[in-house]
């Protein structure tokens, strides 16, 4: 099996304002919580920490040789 490595393009060709739209709901909710319009903050700093831990694990995993997925026992 050939090993494939993908390099991230440091300057991908992006069009439009996708970044803002991707986080609009999250930022709106934080602002509403900060102003008292929402009484519960749905996503905590702990949640963000776990998300970033997952991202870091993915980066670490992608830097290692490819490992095949084991077949299911009933396959």
Number of C-alpha atoms within 10 A of each C-alpha: 5 5 7 8 11 7 6 7 7 6 6 7 6 8 7 7 8 10 10 10 10 10 10 11 11 13 12 11 17 17 13 15 15 12 10 10 11 13 10 12 12 11 11 10 9 9 11 11 11 12 12 12 12 12 12 12 12 11 11 10 12 12 11 9 10 13 8 7 6 6 7 6 5 4 4
